[in-house]
Amino acid sequence: MNRLNPRKLLLSKWTAAHPQHREKHFLVTELFCDEEGTVLDIELQAVLTRRSQRLSWQTLQDDRDWRMGWQ
């Protein structure tokens, strides 16, 4: 379990544990917050293809799927 502070995720780097379509390295490019400033979702962008996807930030806590940094 990766311990995360959701407010510090912007521009953080991640490696997919099981890459698909040659997309291994990702960057958090945007945080989506509610009216009170609580982070709800993130936008994760693949470095190789520039494809973006919106995910719940809690998804990154699963170390079976995501590794902190680029490895």
PyMOL Python script that loads the backbone (N, CA, C, O; Angstrom):
from pymol import cmd

cmd.read_pdbstr("""\
ATOM      1  N   MET A   1       0.846  -1.187   0.000  1.00  0.00           N
ATOM      2  CA  MET A   1       0.000   0.000   0.000  1.00  0.00           C
ATOM      3  C   MET A   1       0.888   1.246   0.000  1.00  0.00           C
ATOM      4  O   MET A   1       1.640   1.477   0.947  1.00  0.00           O
ATOM      5  N   ASN A   2       0.798   2.039  -1.058  1.00  0.00           N
ATOM      6  CA  ASN A   2       1.526   3.306  -1.139  1.00  0.00           C
ATOM      7  C   ASN A   2       0.823   4.339  -0.273  1.00  0.00           C
ATOM      8  O   ASN A   2      -0.383   4.544  -0.406  1.00  0.00           O
ATOM      9  N   ARG A   3       1.571   4.993   0.618  1.00  0.00           N
ATOM     10  CA  ARG A   3       0.994   6.066   1.441  1.00  0.00           C
ATOM     11  C   ARG A   3       1.121   7.372   0.674  1.00  0.00           C
ATOM     12  O   ARG A   3       2.207   7.740   0.226  1.00  0.00           O
ATOM     13  N   LEU A   4      -0.007   8.071   0.525  1.00  0.00           N
ATOM     14  CA  LEU A   4      -0.027   9.274  -0.304  1.00  0.00           C
ATOM     15  C   LEU A   4      -0.717  10.426   0.394  1.00  0.00           C
ATOM     16  O   LEU A   4      -1.645  10.242   1.182  1.00  0.00           O
ATOM     17  N   ASN A   5      -0.236  11.626   0.082  1.00  0.00           N
ATOM     18  CA  ASN A   5      -0.937  12.848   0.445  1.00  0.00           C
ATOM     19  C   ASN A   5      -1.545  13.360  -0.865  1.00  0.00           C
ATOM     20  O   ASN A   5      -0.805  13.791  -1.749  1.00  0.00           O
ATOM     21  N   PRO A   6      -2.873  13.322  -1.009  1.00  0.00           N
ATOM     22  CA  PRO A   6      -3.489  13.669  -2.294  1.00  0.00           C
ATOM     23  C   PRO A   6      -3.179  15.094  -2.764  1.00  0.00           C
ATOM     24  O   PRO A   6      -3.197  15.352  -3.967  1.00  0.00           O
ATOM     25  N   ARG A   7      -2.898  16.014  -1.854  1.00  0.00           N
ATOM     26  CA  ARG A   7      -2.603  17.395  -2.251  1.00  0.00           C
ATOM     27  C   ARG A   7      -1.236  17.516  -2.920  1.00  0.00           C
ATOM     28  O   ARG A   7      -0.981  18.501  -3.614  1.00  0.00           O
ATOM     29  N   LYS A   8      -0.352  16.536  -2.727  1.00  0.00           N
ATOM     30  CA  LYS A   8       0.997  16.594  -3.287  1.00  0.00           C
ATOM     31  C   LYS A   8       1.170  15.709  -4.524  1.00  0.00           C
ATOM     32  O   LYS A   8       2.299  15.454  -4.943  1.00  0.00           O
ATOM     33  N   LEU A   9       0.083  15.244  -5.105  1.00  0.00           N
ATOM     34  CA  LEU A   9       0.170  14.351  -6.262  1.00  0.00           C
ATOM     35  C   LEU A   9       0.446  15.058  -7.583  1.00  0.00           C
ATOM     36  O   LEU A   9       0.931  14.431  -8.525  1.00  0.00           O
ATOM     37  N   LEU A  10       0.147  16.348  -7.667  1.00  0.00           N
ATOM     38  CA  LEU A  10       0.313  17.064  -8.928  1.00  0.00           C
ATOM     39  C   LEU A  10       1.759  16.967  -9.412  1.00  0.00           C
ATOM     40  O   LEU A  10       2.691  17.250  -8.659  1.00  0.00           O
ATOM     41  N   LEU A  11       1.940  16.563 -10.678  1.00  0.00           N
ATOM     42  CA  LEU A  11       3.225  16.386 -11.354  1.00  0.00           C
ATOM     43  C   LEU A  11       4.064  15.249 -10.775  1.00  0.00           C
ATOM     44  O   LEU A  11       5.266  15.177 -11.029  1.00  0.00           O
ATOM     45  N   SER A  12       3.445  14.365 -10.002  1.00  0.00           N
ATOM     46  CA  SER A  12       4.186  13.200  -9.506  1.00  0.00           C
ATOM     47  C   SER A  12       4.292  12.161 -10.616  1.00  0.00           C
ATOM     48  O   SER A  12       3.467  12.125 -11.529  1.00  0.00           O
ATOM     49  N   LYS A  13       5.321  11.314 -10.527  1.00  0.00           N
ATOM     50  CA  LYS A  13       5.628  10.323 -11.559  1.00  0.00           C
ATOM     51  C   LYS A  13       5.277   8.932 -11.050  1.00  0.00           C
ATOM     52  O   LYS A  13       5.498   8.609  -9.883  1.00  0.00           O
ATOM     53  N   TRP A  14       4.722   8.106 -11.953  1.00  0.00           N
ATOM     54  CA  TRP A  14       4.278   6.760 -11.596  1.00  0.00           C
ATOM     55  C   TRP A  14       4.653   5.770 -12.677  1.00  0.00           C
ATOM     56  O   TRP A  14       4.714   6.112 -13.858  1.00  0.00           O
ATOM     57  N   THR A  15       4.907   4.530 -12.259  1.00  0.00           N
ATOM     58  CA  THR A  15       5.199   3.433 -13.177  1.00  0.00           C
ATOM     59  C   THR A  15       4.124   2.370 -13.021  1.00  0.00           C
ATOM     60  O   THR A  15       3.810   1.950 -11.908  1.00  0.00           O
ATOM     61  N   ALA A  16       3.566   1.942 -14.138  1.00  0.00           N
ATOM     62  CA  ALA A  16       2.556   0.885 -14.117  1.00  0.00           C
ATOM     63  C   ALA A  16       3.244  -0.450 -13.851  1.00  0.00           C
ATOM     64  O   ALA A  16       4.255  -0.763 -14.480  1.00  0.00           O
ATOM     65  N   ALA A  17       2.710  -1.230 -12.933  1.00  0.00           N
ATOM     66  CA  ALA A  17       3.281  -2.545 -12.624  1.00  0.00           C
ATOM     67  C   ALA A  17       3.033  -3.529 -13.763  1.00  0.00           C
ATOM     68  O   ALA A  17       3.823  -4.449 -13.971  1.00  0.00           O
ATOM     69  N   HIS A  18       1.951  -3.341 -14.492  1.00  0.00           N
ATOM     70  CA  HIS A  18       1.601  -4.205 -15.617  1.00  0.00           C
ATOM     71  C   HIS A  18       1.299  -3.318 -16.825  1.00  0.00           C
ATOM     72  O   HIS A  18       0.132  -3.045 -17.107  1.00  0.00           O
ATOM     73  N   PRO A  19       2.337  -2.862 -17.547  1.00  0.00           N
ATOM     74  CA  PRO A  19       2.130  -1.936 -18.671  1.00  0.00           C
ATOM     75  C   PRO A  19       1.263  -2.537 -19.772  1.00  0.00           C
ATOM     76  O   PRO A  19       1.331  -3.730 -20.065  1.00  0.00           O
ATOM     77  N   GLN A  20       0.452  -1.678 -20.366  1.00  0.00           N
ATOM     78  CA  GLN A  20      -0.384  -2.062 -21.501  1.00  0.00           C
ATOM     79  C   GLN A  20      -0.128  -1.083 -22.629  1.00  0.00           C
ATOM     80  O   GLN A  20       0.012   0.117 -22.393  1.00  0.00           O
ATOM     81  N   HIS A  21      -0.068  -1.584 -23.857  1.00  0.00           N
ATOM     82  CA  HIS A  21       0.148  -0.752 -25.050  1.00  0.00           C
ATOM     83  C   HIS A  21       1.435   0.067 -24.944  1.00  0.00           C
ATOM     84  O   HIS A  21       1.477   1.220 -25.375  1.00  0.00           O
ATOM     85  N   ARG A  22       2.487  -0.529 -24.368  1.00  0.00           N
ATOM     86  CA  ARG A  22       3.796   0.110 -24.196  1.00  0.00           C
ATOM     87  C   ARG A  22       3.737   1.340 -23.299  1.00  0.00           C
ATOM     88  O   ARG A  22       4.706   2.098 -23.250  1.00  0.00           O
ATOM     89  N   GLU A  23       2.639   1.562 -22.593  1.00  0.00           N
ATOM     90  CA  GLU A  23       2.519   2.701 -21.674  1.00  0.00           C
ATOM     91  C   GLU A  23       2.941   2.246 -20.281  1.00  0.00           C
ATOM     92  O   GLU A  23       2.204   1.544 -19.590  1.00  0.00           O
ATOM     93  N   LYS A  24       4.136   2.658 -19.888  1.00  0.00           N
ATOM     94  CA  LYS A  24       4.687   2.249 -18.601  1.00  0.00           C
ATOM     95  C   LYS A  24       4.804   3.425 -17.634  1.00  0.00           C
ATOM     96  O   LYS A  24       4.493   3.291 -16.450  1.00  0.00           O
ATOM     97  N   HIS A  25       5.248   4.573 -18.134  1.00  0.00           N
ATOM     98  CA  HIS A  25       5.483   5.739 -17.285  1.00  0.00           C
ATOM     99  C   HIS A  25       4.343   6.744 -17.426  1.00  0.00           C
ATOM    100  O   HIS A  25       3.860   7.022 -18.524  1.00  0.00           O
ATOM    101  N   PHE A  26       3.927   7.282 -16.270  1.00  0.00           N
ATOM    102  CA  PHE A  26       2.791   8.205 -16.219  1.00  0.00           C
ATOM    103  C   PHE A  26       3.122   9.411 -15.355  1.00  0.00           C
ATOM    104  O   PHE A  26       3.997   9.359 -14.490  1.00  0.00           O
ATOM    105  N   LEU A  27       2.404  10.496 -15.607  1.00  0.00           N
ATOM    106  CA  LEU A  27       2.554  11.742 -14.865  1.00  0.00           C
ATOM    107  C   LEU A  27       1.166  12.243 -14.467  1.00  0.00           C
ATOM    108  O   LEU A  27       0.241  12.236 -15.280  1.00  0.00           O
ATOM    109  N   VAL A  28       1.025  12.674 -13.222  1.00  0.00           N
ATOM    110  CA  VAL A  28      -0.241  13.264 -12.774  1.00  0.00           C
ATOM    111  C   VAL A  28      -0.254  14.712 -13.262  1.00  0.00           C
ATOM    112  O   VAL A  28       0.560  15.524 -12.821  1.00  0.00           O
ATOM    113  N   THR A  29      -1.178  15.037 -14.173  1.00  0.00           N
ATOM    114  CA  THR A  29      -1.189  16.359 -14.794  1.00  0.00           C
ATOM    115  C   THR A  29      -2.250  17.295 -14.232  1.00  0.00           C
ATOM    116  O   THR A  29      -2.184  18.504 -14.455  1.00  0.00           O
ATOM    117  N   GLU A  30      -3.229  16.754 -13.504  1.00  0.00           N
ATOM    118  CA  GLU A  30      -4.296  17.614 -12.974  1.00  0.00           C
ATOM    119  C   GLU A  30      -4.951  16.961 -11.769  1.00  0.00           C
ATOM    120  O   GLU A  30      -5.080  15.739 -11.700  1.00  0.00           O
ATOM    121  N   LEU A  31      -5.367  17.801 -10.815  1.00  0.00           N
ATOM    122  CA  LEU A  31      -6.136  17.346  -9.657  1.00  0.00           C
ATOM    123  C   LEU A  31      -7.550  17.897  -9.786  1.00  0.00           C
ATOM    124  O   LEU A  31      -7.738  19.068 -10.116  1.00  0.00           O
ATOM    125  N   PHE A  32      -8.535  17.059  -9.528  1.00  0.00           N
ATOM    126  CA  PHE A  32      -9.935  17.486  -9.550  1.00  0.00           C
ATOM    127  C   PHE A  32     -10.426  17.507  -8.105  1.00  0.00           C
ATOM    128  O   PHE A  32     -10.415  16.484  -7.420  1.00  0.00           O
ATOM    129  N   CYS A  33     -10.855  18.685  -7.650  1.00  0.00           N
ATOM    130  CA  CYS A  33     -11.253  18.884  -6.255  1.00  0.00           C
ATOM    131  C   CYS A  33     -12.721  19.294  -6.165  1.00  0.00           C
ATOM    132  O   CYS A  33     -13.308  19.779  -7.132  1.00  0.00           O
ATOM    133  N   ASP A  34     -13.301  19.086  -4.976  1.00  0.00           N
ATOM    134  CA  ASP A  34     -14.653  19.573  -4.739  1.00  0.00           C
ATOM    135  C   ASP A  34     -14.585  21.029  -4.267  1.00  0.00           C
ATOM    136  O   ASP A  34     -13.509  21.627  -4.253  1.00  0.00           O
ATOM    137  N   GLU A  35     -15.724  21.594  -3.884  1.00  0.00           N
ATOM    138  CA  GLU A  35     -15.793  22.999  -3.485  1.00  0.00           C
ATOM    139  C   GLU A  35     -14.948  23.300  -2.250  1.00  0.00           C
ATOM    140  O   GLU A  35     -14.505  24.433  -2.065  1.00  0.00           O
ATOM    141  N   GLU A  36     -14.724  22.310  -1.416  1.00  0.00           N
ATOM    142  CA  GLU A  36     -13.954  22.514  -0.181  1.00  0.00           C
ATOM    143  C   GLU A  36     -12.459  22.276  -0.370  1.00  0.00           C
ATOM    144  O   GLU A  36     -11.686  22.429   0.576  1.00  0.00           O
ATOM    145  N   GLY A  37     -12.044  21.905  -1.578  1.00  0.00           N
ATOM    146  CA  GLY A  37     -10.633  21.688  -1.856  1.00  0.00           C
ATOM    147  C   GLY A  37     -10.160  20.263  -1.632  1.00  0.00           C
ATOM    148  O   GLY A  37      -8.960  19.995  -1.702  1.00  0.00           O
ATOM    149  N   THR A  38     -11.076  19.346  -1.366  1.00  0.00           N
ATOM    150  CA  THR A  38     -10.716  17.942  -1.183  1.00  0.00           C
ATOM    151  C   THR A  38     -10.491  17.291  -2.542  1.00  0.00           C
ATOM    152  O   THR A  38     -11.335  17.391  -3.432  1.00  0.00           O
ATOM    153  N   VAL A  39      -9.351  16.625  -2.698  1.00  0.00           N
ATOM    154  CA  VAL A  39      -9.029  15.980  -3.967  1.00  0.00           C
ATOM    155  C   VAL A  39      -9.924  14.757  -4.144  1.00  0.00           C
ATOM    156  O   VAL A  39      -9.980  13.883  -3.278  1.00  0.00           O
ATOM    157  N   LEU A  40     -10.621  14.709  -5.276  1.00  0.00           N
ATOM    158  CA  LEU A  40     -11.503  13.585  -5.590  1.00  0.00           C
ATOM    159  C   LEU A  40     -10.880  12.665  -6.631  1.00  0.00           C
ATOM    160  O   LEU A  40     -10.846  11.448  -6.451  1.00  0.00           O
ATOM    161  N   ASP A  41     -10.385  13.252  -7.727  1.00  0.00           N
ATOM    162  CA  ASP A  41      -9.839  12.496  -8.846  1.00  0.00           C
ATOM    163  C   ASP A  41      -8.549  13.145  -9.332  1.00  0.00           C
ATOM    164  O   ASP A  41      -8.227  14.277  -8.973  1.00  0.00           O
ATOM    165  N   ILE A  42      -7.818  12.396 -10.160  1.00  0.00           N
ATOM    166  CA  ILE A  42      -6.606  12.902 -10.800  1.00  0.00           C
ATOM    167  C   ILE A  42      -6.679  12.611 -12.293  1.00  0.00           C
ATOM    168  O   ILE A  42      -7.433  11.743 -12.732  1.00  0.00           O
ATOM    169  N   GLU A  43      -5.895  13.339 -13.059  1.00  0.00           N
ATOM    170  CA  GLU A  43      -5.716  13.015 -14.471  1.00  0.00           C
ATOM    171  C   GLU A  43      -4.315  12.453 -14.606  1.00  0.00           C
ATOM    172  O   GLU A  43      -3.334  13.105 -14.247  1.00  0.00           O
ATOM    173  N   LEU A  44      -4.229  11.238 -15.128  1.00  0.00           N
ATOM    174  CA  LEU A  44      -2.968  10.535 -15.291  1.00  0.00           C
ATOM    175  C   LEU A  44      -2.659  10.463 -16.780  1.00  0.00           C
ATOM    176  O   LEU A  44      -3.468   9.962 -17.561  1.00  0.00           O
ATOM    177  N   GLN A  45      -1.482  10.967 -17.180  1.00  0.00           N
ATOM    178  CA  GLN A  45      -1.125  11.022 -18.593  1.00  0.00           C
ATOM    179  C   GLN A  45       0.058  10.101 -18.874  1.00  0.00           C
ATOM    180  O   GLN A  45       1.068  10.158 -18.174  1.00  0.00           O
ATOM    181  N   ALA A  46      -0.062   9.254 -19.895  1.00  0.00           N
ATOM    182  CA  ALA A  46       1.033   8.388 -20.323  1.00  0.00           C
ATOM    183  C   ALA A  46       2.104   9.243 -20.999  1.00  0.00           C
ATOM    184  O   ALA A  46       1.794  10.063 -21.864  1.00  0.00           O
ATOM    185  N   VAL A  47       3.344   9.053 -20.609  1.00  0.00           N
ATOM    186  CA  VAL A  47       4.441   9.851 -21.153  1.00  0.00           C
ATOM    187  C   VAL A  47       4.673   9.530 -22.626  1.00  0.00           C
ATOM    188  O   VAL A  47       4.904  10.439 -23.423  1.00  0.00           O
ATOM    189  N   LEU A  48       4.617   8.266 -22.996  1.00  0.00           N
ATOM    190  CA  LEU A  48       4.913   7.849 -24.369  1.00  0.00           C
ATOM    191  C   LEU A  48       3.860   8.303 -25.369  1.00  0.00           C
ATOM    192  O   LEU A  48       4.200   8.844 -26.421  1.00  0.00           O
ATOM    193  N   THR A  49       2.589   8.091 -25.057  1.00  0.00           N
ATOM    194  CA  THR A  49       1.515   8.354 -26.024  1.00  0.00           C
ATOM    195  C   THR A  49       0.719   9.628 -25.746  1.00  0.00           C
ATOM    196  O   THR A  49      -0.077  10.051 -26.585  1.00  0.00           O
ATOM    197  N   ARG A  50       0.918  10.237 -24.593  1.00  0.00           N
ATOM    198  CA  ARG A  50       0.175  11.443 -24.171  1.00  0.00           C
ATOM    199  C   ARG A  50      -1.311  11.173 -23.958  1.00  0.00           C
ATOM    200  O   ARG A  50      -2.106  12.110 -23.878  1.00  0.00           O
ATOM    201  N   ARG A  51      -1.693   9.892 -23.864  1.00  0.00           N
ATOM    202  CA  ARG A  51      -3.092   9.541 -23.586  1.00  0.00           C
ATOM    203  C   ARG A  51      -3.386   9.844 -22.119  1.00  0.00           C
ATOM    204  O   ARG A  51      -2.589   9.508 -21.244  1.00  0.00           O
ATOM    205  N   SER A  52      -4.519  10.472 -21.850  1.00  0.00           N
ATOM    206  CA  SER A  52      -4.904  10.838 -20.486  1.00  0.00           C
ATOM    207  C   SER A  52      -6.099  10.020 -20.035  1.00  0.00           C
ATOM    208  O   SER A  52      -6.949   9.628 -20.834  1.00  0.00           O
ATOM    209  N   GLN A  53      -6.140   9.776 -18.745  1.00  0.00           N
ATOM    210  CA  GLN A  53      -7.292   9.096 -18.151  1.00  0.00           C
ATOM    211  C   GLN A  53      -7.559   9.705 -16.777  1.00  0.00           C
ATOM    212  O   GLN A  53      -6.639  10.109 -16.066  1.00  0.00           O
ATOM    213  N   ARG A  54      -8.818   9.760 -16.430  1.00  0.00           N
ATOM    214  CA  ARG A  54      -9.220  10.295 -15.134  1.00  0.00           C
ATOM    215  C   ARG A  54      -9.478   9.127 -14.189  1.00  0.00           C
ATOM    216  O   ARG A  54     -10.246   8.219 -14.505  1.00  0.00           O
ATOM    217  N   LEU A  55      -8.829   9.159 -13.030  1.00  0.00           N
ATOM    218  CA  LEU A  55      -8.922   8.096 -12.036  1.00  0.00           C
ATOM    219  C   LEU A  55      -9.155   8.680 -10.658  1.00  0.00           C
ATOM    220  O   LEU A  55      -8.872   9.852 -10.412  1.00  0.00           O
ATOM    221  N   SER A  56      -9.667   7.867  -9.772  1.00  0.00           N
ATOM    222  CA  SER A  56      -9.717   8.242  -8.373  1.00  0.00           C
ATOM    223  C   SER A  56      -8.289   8.212  -7.837  1.00  0.00           C
ATOM    224  O   SER A  56      -7.539   7.298  -8.177  1.00  0.00           O
ATOM    225  N   TRP A  57      -7.888   9.174  -7.016  1.00  0.00           N
ATOM    226  CA  TRP A  57      -6.512   9.216  -6.536  1.00  0.00           C
ATOM    227  C   TRP A  57      -6.172   7.999  -5.678  1.00  0.00           C
ATOM    228  O   TRP A  57      -5.000   7.643  -5.560  1.00  0.00           O
ATOM    229  N   GLN A  58      -7.174   7.356  -5.078  1.00  0.00           N
ATOM    230  CA  GLN A  58      -6.930   6.186  -4.242  1.00  0.00           C
ATOM    231  C   GLN A  58      -6.411   4.999  -5.063  1.00  0.00           C
ATOM    232  O   GLN A  58      -5.809   4.081  -4.506  1.00  0.00           O
ATOM    233  N   THR A  59      -6.637   5.011  -6.367  1.00  0.00           N
ATOM    234  CA  THR A  59      -6.144   3.949  -7.242  1.00  0.00           C
ATOM    235  C   THR A  59      -4.626   3.818  -7.144  1.00  0.00           C
ATOM    236  O   THR A  59      -4.092   2.712  -7.223  1.00  0.00           O
ATOM    237  N   LEU A  60      -3.930   4.939  -6.972  1.00  0.00           N
ATOM    238  CA  LEU A  60      -2.467   4.922  -6.910  1.00  0.00           C
ATOM    239  C   LEU A  60      -1.937   4.294  -5.624  1.00  0.00           C
ATOM    240  O   LEU A  60      -0.746   3.994  -5.537  1.00  0.00           O
ATOM    241  N   GLN A  61      -2.780   4.091  -4.640  1.00  0.00           N
ATOM    242  CA  GLN A  61      -2.337   3.495  -3.388  1.00  0.00           C
ATOM    243  C   GLN A  61      -2.074   1.997  -3.509  1.00  0.00           C
ATOM    244  O   GLN A  61      -1.396   1.427  -2.654  1.00  0.00           O
ATOM    245  N   ASP A  62      -2.590   1.351  -4.544  1.00  0.00           N
ATOM    246  CA  ASP A  62      -2.425  -0.085  -4.724  1.00  0.00           C
ATOM    247  C   ASP A  62      -1.060  -0.374  -5.346  1.00  0.00           C
ATOM    248  O   ASP A  62      -0.863  -0.151  -6.540  1.00  0.00           O
ATOM    249  N   ASP A  63      -0.108  -0.874  -4.531  1.00  0.00           N
ATOM    250  CA  ASP A  63       1.244  -1.110  -5.029  1.00  0.00           C
ATOM    251  C   ASP A  63       1.331  -2.341  -5.931  1.00  0.00           C
ATOM    252  O   ASP A  63       2.391  -2.603  -6.500  1.00  0.00           O
ATOM    253  N   ARG A  64       0.266  -3.088  -6.073  1.00  0.00           N
ATOM    254  CA  ARG A  64       0.249  -4.184  -7.051  1.00  0.00           C
ATOM    255  C   ARG A  64       0.088  -3.642  -8.463  1.00  0.00           C
ATOM    256  O   ARG A  64       0.459  -4.316  -9.424  1.00  0.00           O
ATOM    257  N   ASP A  65      -0.462  -2.430  -8.611  1.00  0.00           N
ATOM    258  CA  ASP A  65      -0.690  -1.828  -9.924  1.00  0.00           C
ATOM    259  C   ASP A  65       0.220  -0.645 -10.224  1.00  0.00           C
ATOM    260  O   ASP A  65       0.545  -0.395 -11.385  1.00  0.00           O
ATOM    261  N   TRP A  66       0.639   0.095  -9.181  1.00  0.00           N
ATOM    262  CA  TRP A  66       1.394   1.327  -9.390  1.00  0.00           C
ATOM    263  C   TRP A  66       2.606   1.393  -8.487  1.00  0.00           C
ATOM    264  O   TRP A  66       2.552   0.989  -7.326  1.00  0.00           O
ATOM    265  N   ARG A  67       3.720   1.913  -9.036  1.00  0.00           N
ATOM    266  CA  ARG A  67       4.959   2.137  -8.300  1.00  0.00           C
ATOM    267  C   ARG A  67       5.265   3.635  -8.337  1.00  0.00           C
ATOM    268  O   ARG A  67       5.103   4.276  -9.376  1.00  0.00           O
ATOM    269  N   MET A  68       5.703   4.190  -7.213  1.00  0.00           N
ATOM    270  CA  MET A  68       6.085   5.602  -7.183  1.00  0.00           C
ATOM    271  C   MET A  68       7.354   5.826  -7.993  1.00  0.00           C
ATOM    272  O   MET A  68       8.281   5.017  -7.938  1.00  0.00           O
ATOM    273  N   GLY A  69       7.398   6.917  -8.743  1.00  0.00           N
ATOM    274  CA  GLY A  69       8.569   7.248  -9.553  1.00  0.00           C
ATOM    275  C   GLY A  69       8.595   6.470 -10.848  1.00  0.00           C
ATOM    276  O   GLY A  69       7.717   5.651 -11.119  1.00  0.00           O
ATOM    277  N   TRP A  70       9.628   6.742 -11.654  1.00  0.00           N
ATOM    278  CA  TRP A  70       9.803   6.033 -12.921  1.00  0.00           C
ATOM    279  C   TRP A  70      10.877   4.982 -12.735  1.00  0.00           C
ATOM    280  O   TRP A  70      12.026   5.298 -12.427  1.00  0.00           O
ATOM    281  N   GLN A  71      10.499   3.744 -12.922  1.00  0.00           N
ATOM    282  CA  GLN A  71      11.443   2.636 -12.701  1.00  0.00           C
ATOM    283  C   GLN A  71      11.614   1.810 -13.943  1.00  0.00           C
ATOM    284  O   GLN A  71      12.370   0.838 -13.938  1.00  0.00           O
TER     285      GLN A  71
END
""", "prot")
cmd.dss("prot")
cmd.show_as("cartoon", "prot")
cmd.util.cbc("prot")
cmd.orient("prot")
